[in-house]
Structure formats: C-alpha cells, structure tokens
Amino acid sequence: MEDIPVIDLKKQYESIRPELDDAIARVLAKGSFILGAEVTAFEKEFAEYCGVSHAVGVASGTEALQLALLACGVGENDEVLTTAHTAVATVSAIEATGARPVLVDIDPARYALDPNLLEKSITPRTRAIIPVHLYGCPVDMNPVIQFARKKNLFVVEDCSQAHGALYEGRKVGSLGDIAAFSFYPTKNLGAFGDGGAVVTDNAELAERVRLLRQYGWKEHYISSVKGINSRLDELQAAILRVKLRHLDDWNLRRRELANLYFELLADTELVLPTLSENSLHVFHQFVVRHPQRDALKEYLKERGIHSLIHYPMPIHLQPAYAELGYSAGSLPNTELASREVLSLPLYPELTEEQIRWVCQNVIDFFDRIAKPFFKSV
Ligand SMILES: Cc1ncc(COP(=O)(O)O)c(C=O)c1O
C-alpha cells in the first residue's frame, strides 16, 4: 500500500479541475482582483449556505475572528472566554483586539468549552464567548447561548473547522451573534491560499465588519473608523464558489469514511469521537484518544500512515502565552487531551481500502505493541 498522507489537495484539485480552471481563467481575463463581483457573489452564496443574511469575505480565519470581535465592540480591558484546546489563532485573534483571553477547560466528549465552567470564569470585564466547533463537531450551543443571554455577552462562533456542520438542524455560524470561518486550504472548504469570512444575521455587525476589513472606508480613501486591510481576493472567492458547490458531497463522504472508522475500530481500546443526536459532525478531523498515542503515531508512521496531533501543547502552556498566568494543571481536561489525541487520516478523496489499511495497522498495534505483557501470559 502506498503511503497515506494526512491530506491530499492535489487529488481534490484533480477531481474538479475543469471547473476550477474555468473559474481562475475567468478572474484573470477580467483583470479585477480584490473585492469584486466574485467576492460579492461568494458572500451571497455562503450566507445562504449558512442560513444567515450576511457574509463578509476577509483575508483569513484569524482576522475573521478579530474583526467579528471588534464589530461587537470588544477591545482593550475586555475579556473573552474560549478554550486552550484550539488553533492558536483563536487566542491570537482575541489578543489582536487588545482584549484578554480567558481560557476555560474543555468537556472531553466534544473537546469544546465546558458550559459548567462558564459561571466561574466570568468577571465584570467579560464581553464575549468564542465556542470553537473543533474537528467538525458542533459545540453544545444551548447552554452557551443561554448563559451568554443571561450575562449579556456576545457569542462569536469559531467555525473554522466545521463548515456545514449542524446543531439542532441549523448550520454552525447561524447559532450565535456572529461567526468566523477560515478557508485555509486544508479546511472542509478551503481556498488556494488564505481566506476567511464573517457571517451574521445582524445587519449592523455585518456593516461594521465591512468597514473594518478595509481601513474603515465607507467611501474610498476616507476612514470613518480605524480599520485594517483584511480583504478576500477575487481568485480565492471564485475558487471558493466552485468548491462550495461540492461541500455537502465532501462532508457526506467524510461522514461515510468516519462511519467505517467507527465500525472497524469499535473493538479497540481507542476512545472514538462522540456523536450527538442533536448535531451533525462534519469530521474535519477524525480524532481518537489513547494514553499510548505517541507510540501508536510512530507505529503508523513506520508503515507509511501519517497522522497529526491537534494540538500537542495547550495554548496556556506555550511560551508565548506564559504571560496569561496559567500553569500546568490549571486546565486538566485540556492538558490530558493534548497528551492523548491523534488525528487519523480523513479527507474525501481517501478510499475505503485505505481506511481499512489504517485500521488494520491500529489493530496490529494493540495486538503486538500496546499490550505485550498481557499477550505473553
Ligand atoms: C479553530 C480555528 N480557528 C481559527 C483558525 C484560523 O484560521 P486561518 O488559518 O485562516 O487564519 C483556524 C485555522 O487554522 C482554526 O482551525
């Protein structure tokens, strides 16, 4: 069996090459490259897809979060609740607004912030909560939203890993006040470079993001507020429009392959992802857990099966964030997850045969390596 990478974007390109080549050629022929007709069309189509009234294309997922927070009025001296078990971008976006990230431990079933810990994490400075729909698994939003309403906080969803996921029949991105998406190339909906979007049902918030993404310009060259440069370009928008048409099929394929993993790994010692009846997981990653994660990763690598760790070091323990004042042991579920999680290969272009090969090797690991003592008695 050939090596199995963690993702294969060339295969995805090949699968829809004529559509993508047409879209790219259309943009090049038109000669308009920033915030033009493709971006406007993509914003309309993506808003519709998410079930909201507004989408604003921006330059990355990180800046989508930053601009969403700024639009909510978050800034200096404010606090924003989120988790340390996420891409560092979630936390760096909070800091880019001048606010302070306050990190809440996770509920290990969904790898998302534990709603039971929100009460003890807020202060009079708390302005917003960022629930992160990690790995494609929707956060249990009802308790988060109830808490936020009671305390008058904004809910800013981080949907960077969950394009198309559903919670109680509604798309993620339509559940809180405003939401951020990343279109980093490896995401379920990925551009051919950086890109992001902010989506919301709130016209006022959408308008503020529109201003902020381009120097605060209402009309050209006149800043009505202080903004930044975070624009989506036409090429990325044209590519995203093509890929958006395939997103539901790709997500379905991810779920089918995930089901095969569930079936074939059911009798192993691995902790498998949690599925909830009220939500639809889109398996951006297929994340398993085991205390011997490092040995398993190495065993698979020796057999040409590549895997990743999302994330090997919780943000509060990373050198750059020491100043936040957390120490080892302060977020126990987060810290344990970072030692045990492993993302197995999962992308729509994988074959069932490849998934079977991964599972066969996982099973071999447990037969041969993980329990040598038990095998010899
Ligand atoms: C959960 C999460 N939030 C935010 C981001 C930031 O997105 P980007 O890389 O587009 O800035 C990412 C992607 O890396 C992510 O996975």
The ligand as a Tripos MOL2 file, in Angstrom:
@<TRIPOS>MOLECULE
LIG
   16    16     1     0     0
SMALL
NO_CHARGES

@<TRIPOS>ATOM
      1 C1        -10.2610   26.5700   15.1230 C.3       1 LIG1
      2 C2         -9.5380   27.5380   14.2390 C.ar      1 LIG1
      3 N1         -9.6850   28.8530   14.4500 N.ar      1 LIG1
      4 C3         -9.0710   29.7640   13.6860 C.ar      1 LIG1
      5 C4         -8.2540   29.3860   12.6530 C.ar      1 LIG1
      6 C5         -7.5260   30.4410   11.8800 C.3       1 LIG1
      7 O1         -7.7480   30.4020   10.5380 O.3       1 LIG1
      8 P1         -6.6350   30.9440    9.4940 P.3       1 LIG1
      9 O2         -5.5330   29.9590    9.4460 O.co2     1 LIG1
     10 O3         -7.4160   31.0320    8.2260 O.co2     1 LIG1
     11 O4         -6.2050   32.2990    9.9770 O.co2     1 LIG1
     12 C6         -8.0850   28.0230   12.3690 C.ar      1 LIG1
     13 C7         -7.2580   27.5520   11.2500 C.2       1 LIG1
     14 O5         -6.0930   27.4040   11.3090 O.2       1 LIG1
     15 C8         -8.7300   27.0750   13.1870 C.ar      1 LIG1
     16 O6         -8.5870   25.7640   12.9870 O.3       1 LIG1
@<TRIPOS>BOND
     1     1     2 1
     2     2     3 ar
     3     2    15 ar
     4     3     4 ar
     5     4     5 ar
     6     5     6 1
     7     5    12 ar
     8     6     7 1
     9     7     8 1
    10     8     9 2
    11     8    10 1
    12     8    11 1
    13    12    13 1
    14    12    15 ar
    15    13    14 2
    16    15    16 1
@<TRIPOS>SUBSTRUCTURE
     1 LIG1         1 GROUP 0 **** ****
